[in-house]
Amino acid sequence: MKNDANLFDTMFTMRAMRRLKPDPVPEELVEQILRAGQAAPNGGNAQNWGFIVVKDPNVKKQIQHFYAKAYDDMVGPHYQSIIDSMEEGAEKDKFVRQISATKHLTDHYHEAPVMIVACLNVGAAGANAGSGASIYPAVQNMLLAARALGLGATLTSRHMIFGQEVDAALGLPDDIKSFAILPIGYPEGNFGPVGRGPLEEIVYKDQWGASYFT
Ligand SMILES: Cc1cc2nc3c(=O)[nH]c(=O)nc-3n(C[C@H](O)[C@H](O)[C@H](O)COP(=O)(O)O)c2cc1C
C-alpha cells in the first residue's frame, strides 16, 4: 500500500478535490482511511461515532438528490448573488472557478465510487454547538489519509440542509446524525497547494489584533 507521503506535504496539498474519476477505490485503501478516522481525538474518548461506507448506487443517488436540492434551493442562488456583486478581475475569476467545481461535484456527487458518511450519536437532546468537535477531527484524519493514499476527497456537509431526509435514506436511528459526507475517488486533476492568506493576517500576540510576527 502506498503510504509514504510526508505529513506536511499532505496537509499543504490537501485541497477539496471535486472532480473524481469513476474508477473503483481498492477496499484496503478504504479501510486505511477508516482506521485513520478512528484514530482521531474525540471527547472523553467516548467514540460515539459511526461511519457508513456508501457504494450502493441507489443510496448514493438518494443522497445526491437532496445535496443537489440544497444547491438549487439555497446555496446556488447565494453563490450567484456573490458572483453578481463582485468586480471583474482575478478574484472573481477564482471564485467562479471554485463554484464551477462545486457545481460539478453537486451534479456528479453520486458518481463518486465511494462515500464515507461520518455520523455521531448526539443522544436524545440532539446536536449542540460542541457536537461537531467530536466528529470533525475524524473527518480531517480521513481527508488526510485519502490525500496520502493519492485519493481525492472533499469535506461536504451541505446535505445537512436536508439532514432528516438524508439520515432517513441512510437508515440512521433518531439519536444518530450525519455530520459530513466525503465523496472519495481518484482525482481527475492534479493535487496542488492549498490557497490560504498570509499567516500575519490571522495570528496575534497575547491579545486579539496585536501583531505576532514583528
Ligand atoms: C464544515 C465544512 C463544510 C463543507 N461543506 C462543503 C460542501 O457541502 N460542499 C463542498 O463542495 N465543499 C464543502 N466544504 C469544502 C470547503 O469549501 C473547502 O474546504 C474550502 O473551500 C477550501 O478549499 P481548498 O482546500 O480546496 O482550498 C466544506 C468545508 C467545511 C470545513
The ligand as an SDF file (V2000), in Angstrom:
LIG
                    3D

 31 33  0  0  0  0  0  0  0  0999 V2000
  -17.6200   22.3660    7.6260 C   0  0  0  0  0  0  0  0  0  0  0  0
  -17.3330   22.3090    6.1440 C   0  0  0  0  0  0  0  0  0  0  0  0
  -18.3560   22.0220    5.2550 C   0  0  0  0  0  0  0  0  0  0  0  0
  -18.1100   21.9660    3.8960 C   0  0  0  0  0  0  0  0  0  0  0  0
  -19.1300   21.6370    3.0490 N   0  0  0  0  0  0  0  0  0  0  0  0
  -18.8900   21.5800    1.7160 C   0  0  0  0  0  0  0  0  0  0  0  0
  -19.9250   21.1590    0.8300 C   0  0  0  0  0  0  0  0  0  0  0  0
  -21.0450   20.8290    1.2350 O   0  0  0  0  0  0  0  0  0  0  0  0
  -19.6320   21.1060   -0.4790 N   0  0  0  0  0  0  0  0  0  0  0  0
  -18.3970   21.4240   -0.9870 C   0  0  0  0  0  0  0  0  0  0  0  0
  -18.2090   21.3500   -2.2010 O   0  0  0  0  0  0  0  0  0  0  0  0
  -17.3910   21.7990   -0.1580 N   0  0  0  0  0  0  0  0  0  0  0  0
  -17.6070   21.8810    1.1720 C   0  0  0  0  0  0  0  0  0  0  0  0
  -16.5880   22.2190    2.0350 N   0  0  0  0  0  0  0  0  0  0  0  0
  -15.2280   22.4220    1.4810 C   0  0  0  0  0  0  0  0  0  0  0  0
  -14.7740   23.8810    1.5200 C   0  0  0  0  0  0  0  0  0  0  0  0
  -15.4740   24.6080    0.5460 O   0  0  0  0  0  0  0  0  0  0  0  0
  -13.2640   23.8980    1.2810 C   0  0  0  0  0  0  0  0  0  0  0  0
  -12.6380   23.2510    2.3550 O   0  0  0  0  0  0  0  0  0  0  0  0
  -12.6960   25.2930    1.1500 C   0  0  0  0  0  0  0  0  0  0  0  0
  -13.2950   25.9650    0.0820 O   0  0  0  0  0  0  0  0  0  0  0  0
  -11.1900   25.2580    0.9320 C   0  0  0  0  0  0  0  0  0  0  0  0
  -10.9380   24.5610   -0.2500 O   0  0  0  0  0  0  0  0  0  0  0  0
   -9.4480   24.1430   -0.6640 P   0  0  0  0  0  0  0  0  0  0  0  0
   -8.8990   23.2970    0.4370 O   0  0  0  0  0  0  0  0  0  0  0  0
   -9.5990   23.3970   -1.9550 O   0  0  0  0  0  0  0  0  0  0  0  0
   -8.6640   25.4000   -0.8070 O   0  0  0  0  0  0  0  0  0  0  0  0
  -16.8080   22.2550    3.3930 C   0  0  0  0  0  0  0  0  0  0  0  0
  -15.7770   22.5250    4.3030 C   0  0  0  0  0  0  0  0  0  0  0  0
  -16.0290   22.5340    5.6600 C   0  0  0  0  0  0  0  0  0  0  0  0
  -14.8880   22.7970    6.6120 C   0  0  0  0  0  0  0  0  0  0  0  0
  1  2  1  0
  2  3  1  0
  2 30  2  0
  3  4  2  0
  4  5  1  0
  4 28  1  0
  5  6  2  0
  6  7  1  0
  6 13  1  0
  7  8  2  0
  7  9  1  0
  9 10  1  0
 10 11  2  0
 10 12  1  0
 12 13  2  0
 13 14  1  0
 14 15  1  0
 14 28  1  0
 15 16  1  0
 16 17  1  0
 16 18  1  0
 18 19  1  0
 18 20  1  0
 20 21  1  0
 20 22  1  0
 22 23  1  0
 23 24  1  0
 24 25  2  0
 24 26  1  0
 24 27  1  0
 28 29  2  0
 29 30  1  0
 30 31  1  0
M  END
$$$$
